[in-house]
Structure formats: C-alpha cells, structure tokens
Amino acid sequence: MRNVDVCIIGGGPAGLAAALSARKEGIENILILERETFLGGILNQCIHNGFGLHTFKEELTGPEYAARYVQMVEEASIPVLLDTMVIDISKDKVVTAISPQAGLIQIQAISIVLAMGCRERPRGALNIPGFRPSGIYSAGTAQRYVNIEGFLPGKEVVILGSGDIGLIMARRMTLEGAHVLMVCEILPFSGGLKRNIVQCLDDFNIPLRLSHTITKIHGKYRVEGVTVQQVSLDKTPIAGTEEFVACDTILLSVGLIPENELSRKAGLKIHTTTQGPLVNDRFETSIPGVFACGNVLHVHDLVDWVSQEAEFAGQFAAQFVKLGSQISRLLPIVCGYGIRYTVPTTLCIDSMKTLTTVRFRVTDVFKDYYLDVFVGQVRVSHQKKRIVAPGEMESILFKKHWLDSKTEDEEITILLQKE
C-alpha cells in the first residue's frame, strides 16, 4: 500500500492543472495516474489551433497546450505513473490500479481528484437501421487515424452530428483530400461553437443540414450510402423527405459521455443531466475528499475552462489535506426556465469565495432574454443576454454577499426571462 496526500486520476489537461495547483498550495506528496503512454490526454491528437487564448493569451495547437502543462509538471517534479489503469476507488479513498511494470498496486489517498475526461457516444446508442459495414467511425477515432496514425478513413464522407469534433473533422477531412458531402444535425440548432461552424463549414462550403438525421445505412460490407431524412420538432422523421446520399464513410459526432464508471463504483452521486458527479462550489463530490474537474464532471467547449476548473479542484483538494472538510451550510441551485444544468449544483454559504463562477448550459437558442438569479424570493442579478445557445457554455459570477444572510431552507434559482 502506497500512501499519498493527493492522488489525481487522469493525466490530461484537467489532471495536470489540478496537480500543479495542489503543489502551489504546498502539497508535496502528489501522484498522477495516467492510462496512456504519454501525458496530455486527448489534446495530443487535436492538432488544430484555437487553444490557450484565455490561459496563455496566445493561440496554440492542442499538443502545444498540453506540452506547456507537461513541462510545468516535470519542472515541479510531480510523480507520474503512465500505462496505469485505475480499476477501482473505494469509499475510504483506496485507489486500485494495474500497470505492466508494477502489476496490481493500491494507493491510500487523503484527497482524490477525478480527471478521467469523457468518451464519444457510439453507433450502438443511436439505433440506426442497417448492417454493420466498415466505414463507420466516431469523429474522435477518425481524428486519431488522420492526425496520429496517418490513415485517411474514406473519401466520400457524411457526418452525423454537429458537435465541435465533427465540425473540426469536416475541415480536416477536406484538407486531406476527402469530399465531405454534408453535416446532418437532428436538432434545429448546432451543438458546436459558432466559430467552428464558420471556420470549418462555411469557409469550405460544406452544407449543414439542421433538423436532419440518418435513418438508414446502406451497404453490407462497406458503407455504400445513407438515407438522410428531415425530422419534426419531436425528432420524428417526416415521410416523403427521404434522400439517398452515396458515400463510403460516416463520422459520428453525436455527443460525449463523461467517463464515470469509477465514480459510480465509488458510490458518488451522479448528475442525471451531465452524467458527471454532483459537486459543490469546491468541486467536492458526495464523498468528502473526492473532487472532480474537467470533462469527467461535464463536457466543456474550451480547454481553458477545463484548466481553470481543475486549478480550483486541486486547490480545494490540497486544503482538504491540510484542514479536512470545509463543507458548511449548503444552498442548492435550481434550474429554472431555459437552464439545462449548472455546475456546481450547491454553494457552501460560509466557505465560498468572494466571487464564485457557476457554469451552465441552456436548453435552446434564446435571443434578447435576461438571465436572472433569485435567492429565495429576492432577485440578486438581472443580466441582458443578446443570444445564448446550447453549444456555448455560459457562466455567471456569484457574489458571496448575496448569500450571507440566507439559510439552508432557501434555494438559488437561475432562469431566463423576457423582462
């Protein structure tokens, strides 16, 4: 049994930022566990630019962004175990892992930071009729094939889903010589950032078919084409709108799922919407001393926000080592009209920072609405929003003095209103 103060599971951008933050708080006995051969996580295959504008005040590629954090971790002499897969976390914070070098290992931690990231939703979750031919890839898998393995998955491509990875791969496949016929999105709005729609689709004349989906995959051994069909507001295919599109490759960009099998095994309470752990404003889960950050908590659109969250999680994990639990009176945050979820879901009245960032996503596209915050029956914030969309993560700064005189029998409500 190895004893550490802070054990960080995941060596991607969240895990690295959390480790550095815990070290800045004076914690020496830190250990990072990473299942891959290299640190950096998914950023290693994201060779496009657009990273680091908030964190480093310059535009970097994914590998460049990751390399800066890896270098800082190495300079801080924070121990790392690579090729190490965590297979269990107990409620008393014993981490069990396996690796080719060390075999089965167990680590007793005072604090644990969960930073395992997320995975892509596969074809099996979509129930599209057809055989199981070759030529169907998740967008992230295709990204790895093109950017790391040097393999082009196909020449005539249809992309299902307008998440950011799908949009970026529409551009990437085009630059590599493939013909991207269209991007289909079942919703009436895109799930990706506006800048990616402009830079990855509009600049390359790639059509975005909103309120369209694939209703059949043709081909028994290799994809030969798809049937694309328009859908109604309740996502039901509209008869008579069927269109056959010949292609040899389908890329799926239909959502990301936080990697929370370990969280569930440990008995953490899981948010029904985000599928990540429920956390308070200290990023502490339902088990004291276990913290979560990054895409394992909720799926982000910018890695800069991942790093920012992880810095706070590492800081609070270090404080737990030195001071124990700081959870005091908790005030729940309730999602009102137009708000899909918030992170965190509760605020610690006594120990919260002077300013605390609450991130959230909306349920639909809203134009010229007000974002209101109520504490009990009192409105404490009233902000005009020109436009908000589900593909763009929003945030609001909570001020501690809003809550100073409040009690636990009240609740915070965030909602959108016309006036």
Stockholm file with secondary structure:
# STOCKHOLM 1.0

chainA/1-419         MRNVDVCIIGGGPAGLAAALSARKEGIENILILERETFLGGILNQCIHNGFGLHTFKEELTGPEYAARYVQMVEEASIPVLLDTMVIDISKDKVVTAISPQAGLIQIQAISIVLAMGCRERPRGALNIPGFRPSGIYSAGTAQRYVNIEGFLPGKEVVILGSGDIGLIMARRMTLEGAHVLMVCEILPFSGGLKRNIVQCLDDFNIPLRLSHTITKIHGKYRVEGVTVQQVSLDKTPIAGTEEFVACDTILLSVGLIPENELSRKAGLKIHTTTQGPLVNDRFETSIPGVFACGNVLHVHDLVDWVSQEAEFAGQFAAQFVKLGSQISRLLPIVCGYGIRYTVPTTLCIDSMKTLTTVRFRVTDVFKDYYLDVFVGQVRVSHQKKRIVAPGEMESILFKKHWLDSKTEDEEITILLQKE
#=GR chainA/1-419 SS CEEEEEEEECCSHHHHHHHHHHHHTTCCCEEEECSSSSSSGGGGGCCSSCBCTTTTSSCBCHHHHHHHHHHHHHHTTCCEECSCEEEEECTTCEEEEEETTTEEEEEEEEEEEECCCEEECCGGGTCCCSCCCBCEEEHHHHHHIIIIICCCCCSEEEEECCSHHHHHHHHHHHHTTCEEEEEEESSSSCSSCHHHIIIIIGGGTCCEEETEEEEEEECSSBCCEEEEEEBCTTSCBCTTCCEEEECSEEEECCCEEECCHHHHHTTCCBCTTTCSBCCBTTCBCSSTTEEECGGGTSCCSCHHHHHHHHHHHHHHHHHHHHHCCCCCSEEEEEECTTEEEEESSEEETTTCCSEEEEEEEESSCEEEEEEEEEETTEEEEEEEEEEECTTSCEEEEEEGGGTTTCCTTCCEEEEEECC
#=GC SS_cons         CEEEEEEEECCSHHHHHHHHHHHHTTCCCEEEECSSSSSSGGGGGCCSSCBCTTTTSSCBCHHHHHHHHHHHHHHTTCCEECSCEEEEECTTCEEEEEETTTEEEEEEEEEEEECCCEEECCGGGTCCCSCCCBCEEEHHHHHHIIIIICCCCCSEEEEECCSHHHHHHHHHHHHTTCEEEEEEESSSSCSSCHHHIIIIIGGGTCCEEETEEEEEEECSSBCCEEEEEEBCTTSCBCTTCCEEEECSEEEECCCEEECCHHHHHTTCCBCTTTCSBCCBTTCBCSSTTEEECGGGTSCCSCHHHHHHHHHHHHHHHHHHHHHCCCCCSEEEEEECTTEEEEESSEEETTTCCSEEEEEEEESSCEEEEEEEEEETTEEEEEEEEEEECTTSCEEEEEEGGGTTTCCTTCCEEEEEECC
//
